Amino acid sequence: MKMQLQSHVLLQNPPGLPSIAVAWCVCGLRGSRLIIDWHNYGFTIMALSHGQGHPVVRLAKWYEHFFGPRATLNLCVTNAMRDDLLKNWGIKAITLYDKPPAIFREAPLTLQHELFVRLADTHPQFRHHGGVDLKGGTERTGFSRRDPGDGTVTLNPGRPALLLSSTSWTEDEDFSILLKALEEYEGFIKEGTHLPSLVCVITGKGPQKDHYRKLIDKLHFEHVEICTPWLEAEDYPVLLGSADLGVCLHKSSSGLDLPMKVVDMFGCCLPVCAINFNCIDELVKHEQNGLIFKDSEELALQLKSLLAEFSSAEGRLAAFRRNLRTAQGQRWDNNWDQNVLPLISAPL
């Protein structure tokens, strides 16, 4: 109440309890306009842990339904959410798709190699099994090498494919689906299918990480390696820009929001296999910039199909990457300037 008067208060929901009510009261007292940016419904996230019928979940649903329509302006992340807000909440919202910041882009080979070297210090999955080439002094990782003469970086022939997924390790992502698919992928290789070895990197922190870490430790693969690093903020975009394929297991609690991790992957021109839910096709276009799967068996077949030609310029994976390069559109800053600023500047 004592800070400089603002014309607008922008609030992202969730989390919105008690923020929406507090922001609405402050706006009313100070004459500011309240904007709610709907990324999901808080009560559907709470229901993942407590169930739809829990009193706290019912209270949270009433709370969002009561205070949500009191905003001056509403933004949302999908057309599906826009339609749901209007039909069930009486809220007229404007769809504003998430866009990646400029830091998410394809990584040059030099940056890739430098990141692989740093990761190799703590994660053996990134190390070159033969160590440093003592004759030439070549700096090697499991994926890349730097020539000691001119410093040129090249990718290793026969390198493993780099599969990437990121998560908050919460109930809306079932990583047993990915683990089962990796077991099937291992089985394909043992049966004689010509496929590359695979390094699967799962980044992030969250409440279920220890649970899945124990499941991973029980797996015994010969051709698949899994690591779960926590990356520095500046390293995460480089890893996305270095990977061969992304996997998204985010299943919206409401079926109405989209995974920001895929937006960032697409900013790096990284094709994605994403689990199917209500509105995922607003972001992932099947057979254009990635593939959509329904279960572990279908994901395993997609990994088999895409990674069989992962180093080829003529394979589907390369075609998806080219499509993403062609479709590179607005970044976050331009998206905001072109689509939100006019709304804020317009008179009531």
Secondary structure as the mmCIF struct_conf table of DSSP 4:
data_model
#
loop_
_struct_conf.conf_type_id
_struct_conf.id
_struct_conf.beg_label_comp_id
_struct_conf.beg_label_asym_id
_struct_conf.beg_label_seq_id
_struct_conf.end_label_comp_id
_struct_conf.end_label_asym_id
_struct_conf.end_label_seq_id
BEND BEND1 MET A 3 MET A 3
HELX_LH_PP_P HELX_LH_PP_P1 GLN A 4 LEU A 5
BEND BEND2 SER A 7 SER A 7
STRN STRN1 HIS A 8 ASN A 13
BEND BEND3 PRO A 14 PRO A 15
TURN_TY1_P TURN_TY1_P1 LEU A 17 PRO A 18
HELX_RH_AL_P HELX_RH_AL_P1 SER A 19 ARG A 30
TURN_TY1_P TURN_TY1_P2 GLY A 31 GLY A 31
HELX_LH_PP_P HELX_LH_PP_P2 SER A 32 SER A 32
STRN STRN2 ARG A 33 TRP A 38
BEND BEND4 HIS A 39 ASN A 40
HELX_RH_AL_P HELX_RH_AL_P2 GLY A 42 HIS A 50
TURN_TY1_P TURN_TY1_P3 GLN A 52 GLY A 53
HELX_RH_AL_P HELX_RH_AL_P3 PRO A 55 PHE A 67
HELX_RH_3T_P HELX_RH_3T_P1 GLY A 68 ARG A 70
BEND BEND5 ALA A 71 THR A 72
STRN STRN3 LEU A 73 CYS A 76
BEND BEND6 VAL A 77 VAL A 77
HELX_RH_AL_P HELX_RH_AL_P4 ASN A 79 TRP A 89
STRN STRN4 ILE A 94 THR A 95
TURN_TY1_P TURN_TY1_P4 ALA A 102 ILE A 103
BEND BEND7 ARG A 105 ARG A 105
HELX_LH_PP_P HELX_LH_PP_P3 GLU A 106 PRO A 108
HELX_RH_AL_P HELX_RH_AL_P5 LEU A 109 THR A 122
HELX_RH_3T_P HELX_RH_3T_P2 PRO A 124 PHE A 126
BEND BEND8 ARG A 127 ARG A 127
TURN_TY1_P TURN_TY1_P5 HIS A 129 GLY A 130
BEND BEND9 VAL A 132 VAL A 132
STRN STRN5 ASP A 133 ASP A 133
TURN_TY1_P TURN_TY1_P6 LEU A 134 GLY A 137
STRN STRN6 THR A 138 THR A 138
STRN STRN7 GLU A 139 ARG A 140
BEND BEND10 GLY A 142 PHE A 143
STRN STRN8 SER A 144 ARG A 146
TURN_TY1_P TURN_TY1_P7 PRO A 148 ASP A 150
STRN STRN9 VAL A 153 LEU A 155
HELX_LH_PP_P HELX_LH_PP_P4 ASN A 156 ASN A 156
TURN_TY1_P TURN_TY1_P8 PRO A 157 GLY A 158
HELX_LH_PP_P HELX_LH_PP_P5 ARG A 159 PRO A 160
STRN STRN10 ALA A 161 SER A 166
TURN_TY1_P TURN_TY1_P9 GLU A 171 ASP A 172
STRN STRN11 GLU A 173 GLU A 173
TURN_TY1_P TURN_TY1_P10 PHE A 175 PHE A 175
HELX_RH_AL_P HELX_RH_AL_P6 SER A 176 LYS A 190
TURN_TY1_P TURN_TY1_P11 GLU A 191 GLY A 192
STRN STRN12 LEU A 198 THR A 203
TURN_TY1_P TURN_TY1_P12 PRO A 207 GLN A 208
HELX_RH_AL_P HELX_RH_AL_P7 LYS A 209 ASP A 217
TURN_TY1_P TURN_TY1_P13 LYS A 218 LYS A 218
BEND BEND11 GLU A 222 HIS A 223
STRN STRN13 VAL A 224 CYS A 227
HELX_LH_PP_P HELX_LH_PP_P6 PRO A 229 GLU A 232
TURN_TY1_P TURN_TY1_P14 ALA A 233 GLU A 234
HELX_RH_AL_P HELX_RH_AL_P8 ASP A 235 LEU A 240
TURN_TY1_P TURN_TY1_P15 GLY A 241 SER A 242
BEND BEND12 ASP A 244 ASP A 244
STRN STRN14 LEU A 245 CYS A 248
STRN STRN15 HIS A 250 HIS A 250
BEND BEND13 SER A 253 GLY A 255
HELX_RH_AL_P HELX_RH_AL_P9 MET A 260 GLY A 267
TURN_TY1_P TURN_TY1_P16 CYS A 268 CYS A 269
STRN STRN16 VAL A 272 ILE A 275
TURN_TY1_P TURN_TY1_P17 ASN A 278 CYS A 279
HELX_RH_3T_P HELX_RH_3T_P3 ILE A 280 GLU A 282
TURN_TY1_P TURN_TY1_P18 LEU A 283 LEU A 283
STRN STRN17 HIS A 286 HIS A 286
TURN_TY1_P TURN_TY1_P19 GLU A 287 ASN A 289
STRN STRN18 GLY A 290 PHE A 293
BEND BEND14 LYS A 294 ASP A 295
HELX_RH_AL_P HELX_RH_AL_P10 SER A 296 LEU A 307
TURN_TY1_P TURN_TY1_P20 ALA A 308 SER A 311
TURN_TY1_P TURN_TY1_P21 ALA A 313 GLU A 314
BEND BEND15 GLY A 315 GLY A 315
HELX_RH_AL_P HELX_RH_AL_P11 ARG A 316 THR A 326
TURN_TY1_P TURN_TY1_P22 ALA A 327 ALA A 327
HELX_RH_AL_P HELX_RH_AL_P12 TRP A 332 ASN A 339
TURN_TY1_P TURN_TY1_P23 VAL A 340 VAL A 340
HELX_RH_AL_P HELX_RH_AL_P13 LEU A 341 SER A 345
BEND BEND16 ALA A 346 ALA A 346
#
